[in-house]
């Protein structure tokens, strides 16, 4: 059985923190570092000419650090720390420039860039936490800069700044929230089988790989089970595909009802399902699947005037006894499954524990 590797979409989404994947954030950060570093060199020269030598020296030092970051961001495992190390001094620099109106009267406009950069690079929650305090301080500095706001002209300037900043923050926060919801729905759709509402093959493969990695660290074991509905084609051919879909949905509910909260189940395709049983011994896994086999065989599903009864066969592989990689476990469980089918179907088959011999243990046929 082919088991192609898929990126763990759920984990990638969780680690990304924002609408950008980490590789995109790295590219964006390198571009920002390059642009900011180059701009600071220009501004530093102008600050020297303007009489603010200490500001110019600071800008040149910051520029050198940013150029170093352009190279370092390719491989650093501390991307989030680099983002904060860029945004916090940058926002603080905006505030410092605002305190020096002779150095740059137009520096107030940079306050409006704070939420854009923070939300883009950090996501909704952390973006709000970082940008809101800086924007409030920036508004207070602008109020102090205006001096007396009793005149209509000064009041208009202040209200323009405050309203524009507040609306910018509110709109970006609203947009980011809706984007996260839409992305979560798309991820759920991409990882869920539309008919049974179980995990699809890609999601199941991701979970299996993640389970193997966790068990490698903890030393715990688990069982991989492949299940196939016996003679499913007969149901489709005699009663139609609607009846087949009804059987698949019913099997999905039966699996969810019997399995523990720590277990995982997915539809691998057609009439084949996969199960991951965490922290279970071989004998217990066999007993659990044999009980599930009996529950499926005893169920009678009404469909119009017909009554549908199906059976299922199971193949079990145990980690790490039958392999430490997903491909090895799938191969052993697949061999067990089809050995059980050849032995008469409606059976649970597990591999023996001599690594050079595949011993099939079958449940009694009903």
ZIZIPE-V87748 format. One record per run of one state. SS is the DSSP state (H for helix, E for strand, - for the rest). FROM is the first residue (numbers start at 1). LEN is the number of residues. If there is no record, write none. Layout:
SS/FROM/LEN  SS/FROM/LEN
This chain:
-/1/8  H/9/8  -/17/5  H/22/28  -/50/3  H/53/20  -/73/6  H/79/20  -/99/6  H/105/18  -/123/1  H/124/23  -/147/5  H/152/40  E/192/1  -/193/6  E/199/1  -/200/1  H/201/18  -/219/3  E/222/8  -/230/2  H/232/8  -/240/1  H/241/18  -/259/5  E/264/6  -/270/2  E/272/7  -/279/3  H/282/17  -/299/2  E/301/3  -/304/2  E/306/3  -/309/3  E/312/8  -/320/6  H/326/17  -/343/5  E/348/3  -/351/10  E/361/2  -/363/4
